[in-house]
Amino acid sequence: MIRIALFIFIGSVVWLMGRIACQNAQEAQEKSTFPPMKEKGHFVQCAYCDTHIPERESIQKGNTHFCCEQHRQLYRG
């Protein structure tokens, strides 16, 4: 009877340790999957390909924004 109780106790401890390890691994993965944005800012849409990019990284021609120099050159409008 004592052996059965001992096996149940050891099994419970191993199971609990496994649950804690899995939970910690899942939390670490969630943190690495969605890193926080470095800066908040205004996003604009490329007039050529409709990609949204931060305004400070866009290339402007008048009031029109582009994601790269090639799209600025290809744009007809």
Secondary structure, DSSP 8 states (H G I E B T S, - for coil): -HHHHHHHHHHHHHHHHHHHHHHHHHHHHHHHHS---S----EEE-TTT--EEEGGGSEEETTEEESSHHHHHH---
